[in-house]
């Protein structure tokens, strides 16, 4: 009988998390889609309507160095402001802060349609990095207050697919924006910036009603103070018995201990941060490099490709990325003790793809293009797995402030890899951009090098955790709350494996 009750509870809890999925994943997916499009449109703008002299560089009379600097300035601002933005979210309403991010991204994104000179592009790229800082780690933090760690990777992977769909769809849609070139005096890329920006502004307002607030213990009323009294209320995430079961399963979320500077100091001095940052450094650097310079790399494979062809060939890279996310992240959640293995294998696929793109015969452009598809497939699971592993380690060790601070630092400092790939490689490395079979060879090999750093960091982290362990660093849970770990935390101590798969 006891086993039957436990099975029933687990079945009901599964349904509760699926109900939360329906409330949270679609808005996260939508906001990440639009913000990713606005962030990466600069890459597409470099080749749109180039034959008519209306691409970004020709309209603004940019030098290759100015283009690389503009791309890198986004990540400079992102690295600087990512950490404080995520900490602010823990003090304020995550719903309101996430809405603020999307609204500001939309406003800045629409302003790109008015760029007239290099200085305006540089300024807007910096401002875009400033306002979007905290979005990606903020979503990971949001997930940590709604789901246990052994369910986080799948959810992060689900909304992370928006970046891949965005890269694919934006590449296809850019072919349509090219046809709008000259309408009302705007270049095709300016129409692209304007329309995506307006859509993000609308979404930012809608998110105030759409996203849920942090759940409260059953029976506790939400007190609306200060600015919150003037903002629209959001319907409760769960009601009745569903709310009670979620409370029992994830008690730590409802009774999180307030954190201070001392707690933050423990997180910042935890050695576990640095291997995770280096893991993220490599994969996000290659990911952003591929996203921003994908069409440039493809044009180097065959200079005769038109702008429309480049846009169409760019999309399948991210379709492969999406497929890998959907295949790998659910398995990495079920075998959460082996997250670093899944991460390293995916990175090896990226390395194999870059080697193919670099060394396949120049007379076989489609073989080189196939290497880019491999890079896309390998990229897919790496970022969600890295963020899920960060949350899993730091939630257990430091509580909520651990998740918020570590996610922001891994995302922020890890994006130094993006600065390197956008500023130093491809168009930013003039000696590497000479047409011919060796074009971009040094850039590709540099990306392989930083991917090797990611694998090595994953291995080092795994070995050190085996030796040192990952025990809580202090009073993470309130001793006054009985069974504060909740049912989910106890289950996280065991691998779930494949017991519930269809073939069983």
Secondary structure, DSSP 8 states (H G I E B T S, - for coil): -HHHHHHHHHHHHHHHHHHHHHHHHHHHHHHHHHHHHHHHHHHHHTTTTGGGT-SHHHHHT--HHHHHHHHHHHHHHHHHHHHHHHHHHHHS-HHHHHHHHHHHHHHHHHHGGG--SHHHHHHHHHHHHHHHTTHHHHHHHHHHTTS-GGGHHHHHHHHHHHHHHHHHHHHHHHHHHHTTTTGGG--HHHHHHHHHHHHHHHHHHHHHHHS------TT------GGGGGS-----S--HHHHHHHHHHSHHHHT-----HHHHHHHHT-THHHHHHHHHHHHHHHHHHHHHHHHHHHHHH-TT--HHHHHHHHHHHHHHHHHHHHHHHHHHHHTGGGHHHHHHHHHHHHHHHHHHHHHS-TT-HHHHHHHHHHHHHHHHHHHHHHHHHHHHHHHHHH-HHHHHHHHHHHHHHHTHHHHHHHHHSGGG-GGG--SSTTTTHHHHHHHHHHHHHHHHHHHHHHHHHHHH-----S--S-TTSTTTTHHHHHHHTS--TTTTSTT-
